[in-house]
Amino acid sequence: MRVDDDGEMIRQMTSPVETASLQPQPKLVLFDLDRTIADYDGARLVRTQYAFEPHFDDRERLDLAVADALAHVGEGADHFEQVLAAHGISGPELVQEAQRRFQEDLYRGLRLFDETLDVVAAVAAHVAVGLVTNGPTAIQRPKIELLDIAPLFPVIVVSEEAGVWKPDPRIFQIALDRVGVAASDAIYVGDSAEHDIPGAHAAGLRAVWINRLGIDWPGAHRPDAEIRDLYGLLPLLGIGHLPGTESN
């Protein structure tokens, strides 16, 4: 967070999409979990480093192998055999050991992005907030507990519990019904051009794409707004101060 001398938040984001508009202001803001408020990719990096470390004496070789593993689309450990072999590490026992280390702590390195708590608190001071996340209950609920974010969100919808997964619009409708807000009065903040943005639009919500990597929009129908981090959400909602930064 950065503020100027008058206590005003300094925007730390790319400009919203030119055609973006969040007027009228929403009554409900729903957030995605992984890669939106929680640093899933950072945790995957930590877990992969932990898995590979015993097999590499040289840090540079380790970093190259980890980078190759992270470049794979699959987020599990099935590709470890291929990656390790490409870096001179082979044998079923070594591969299985790396896979075991990767799987032994699913939440190793998982944390909230630095701005998450401040931004969610600022938004919640003005409108209702909720969380809608894809994933198995046995993984997402312990993750929510570990991050201690359940108290932040009066409404939490996990796809396996709901019986529908993003981009199915019904999962968003479940959250809307629980709060008692119309889709036209809600927005969804997420990172996925495949699940979050089209799913929210299909349900009638406006959608804000959080583009932390600064990539070109990879989907079809564009989001209503684009931000680089969660701080960028605040000016879109007309929120000029974070809690505790108001000028006297």
N, C-alpha and C positions, 0 to 999 in steps of 0.2 A: 504494500500500500504506500502511496505517496500523496501528500497533501501540500497545498501551497500555504503561504503565510496567513491567509484568511480562513484556513481550515477546509477549503474546497478540495474535493478529490480531483487529482490529475488523471485524466483518462489514459489508461495503459492498454491500448487495443488498436487494431486497424479500424478504419472507418466502416460503418455498417454498409450493407449492400445499398446501392444508390436508390433503389426503389423501396427501401425498407420504411415501414411506418408501424409504430406500436400504439397508434391512436385509434380508438380510445384506450386509455390505460387499462390494463387487465385487472381483474379481481383475484386471479389465481395464477401463480407461477409454479409450474411443475419442472422438476429437474431430473435429468438422467444421473446415474451413479458413476459407472466406470468411464474414465477419460473426460468426464465433465466436472464432477466435484472431487473425485478420487483419482490419484495418479496410478492407474492400472499399468501403464507402460513402464513407469519407473520401477514398480514392483516386479514386473516381468524381467527387467534388466537385472535387478538384484538377485532374483532367484536363478537366473541363467548363469550369472557369474559364480554364484555359490555352487551350482551343479558342476561347472567346468573346472573350477580352481584346482582340484587335486590332480588334474591331468596335464597341467601346464606349469612349467618352471619359469617361463618367460612371460612377463606381463603383456608385452606387445602381441605375442601370439594368442594369448588368452583373449585380449580385447578384440582381435580380428575374428576369432571363432565365435565369441558372443555376438558380435555384430552380424555375422552370417546367420546365426540362429534366430536373431530377432527379425531378420529380413524375411523369414518364412511366414506365410500367411497363417499356418496352423499355430495356435497358441499353446498347445500341449508340448509333449516331449517326444512325439513319434519321429520327428525329423532329426533328433540328436545323433542317431547312428550315421546318417548321411553327412551331417555337418562335422562331426568329430573325425570321420574317415577322411574328409577333405583336408583336415589339418593334421593328419598323421596319427590319429588316435583310433585304434580299431580293437575289436574283440568284444564278444557279447558281455563279458563281466564288467568291462570298463563302461560300456554303454549303459548297462542296467544300473550301475552305480550312479552315473550322472542322472539318469532318469529318476532314480530313487531320491536323490538329494533335491531335485527340482520339485518333486511331489510331496516331500515330507512336511513342508510348511506352505500351504497354499497362500498364506497372507504375509509371507516374509517381505519386508520392504514396503508394504502397502501403507499409504498415508493420504491425507487430504491435501489438495493443492493449497498453497500458502494463503490464498485469498478466500478460500471457501467459507470459513466460519464468519468472517466479517461481512461478506456479501450476502450470505443467506440471512444473517441477522438483520441486515439493512433492509432487505426485501421483505422479510417477515414483519417488520415494523410498519409496513404500509399495506401489504396485501397478504392473502393466504398463500401458503407454500405447501408443496408435496413432492414426493419422490416416486418415479415410475422406472423400474429397472427390469431388464431381461436377465434370466438366469435361473438355475435350480435353487430352490429354497435352501437346501443344505449348504450352499455356497454363499448366496447373497445375504441371508439373515445373519450368519456369523460375521460376515464382512461388515454389515451395518452395526452390529454390536461392538466389534473391534474398534471401529472408527468413532463409536459413541455419538452417532448422529440421529438415532431414533428420536431423541427429545426435540430435535430441530424441525421435524416433519410430522405434523399431526396425521397426515395421510401418506402411507407407504404402500405401493402396489408392486408385488414381485410376480413376474410372469407365470412361474409354475403354480403359485397359489391361485392366481387369477384364471388359469387355464387358457390364456391367450398370450401371445408374444408380439412385441413390436416387430413389424409395422402394422399389425392388426389394430384397427382403430378402436376396437372394443376395450383394449386395456386402458386407453386414455379415458374412455367413457366411464369406466369403473371409478377412476379417480375423481372425475367431474361429479358423478352421482354422490360420492361420499362427502364432497364439500358442498354440493348443492349449487354449483356454478355452471352456467351455460358455456358451451365450447367457444362461442364468440367472445367470451369474457376471460379466456385463459390463454396462456402461452406455454410452450414447452421449450426447454433449453437442453440441447444434446449435441453430441459430436458426430453421430453416424448419419451419413448421407443415404444409407441403405435402410435403416430402421427408424431413426428418430424423426428426421424431418418429414419424409413422406407419410409416416404413420400419424404424426401430429396433424398434418394437413388433411389426411383422409378423415380424421375425427372432427375436423372443423376448427382446430386450434391454430393460432399463429405459431411459427416456429423460429427459434433463434439457434443458429449454428455456431458452436464454439470451435473455432479453427485454430488450435494452439500451434499447429505446425506451419501455418501460413501458406497452405496449398491452395490451388485453384479448386473451385467447387466441382466435385466429381459426379454429381447427380444430375437429375433431369430438372424438375421444377425447383427453382431456387428457394432458399429460406427467406423469411421476411426480414431478417437481419443477420449480420455476421459479426462476431466478436472474436478477439484474440485470446481473451481470458475472461474470468467472471466479472472483473471490475467493469468491463465494457457493458455489462448488462445494466448497471445503475443509471447512466444517462439515458438509456433507452426507456427507462421507467420513470424518468423525471426525478430520480433520487440524487441529490447533489452532495450529500454528506454520508459518511459512514458513521456508525454509532461512536460517540465520544469525540468526534472531530468538529462538531458544530461550533461556530464562532459565537462569542458572547454578544 
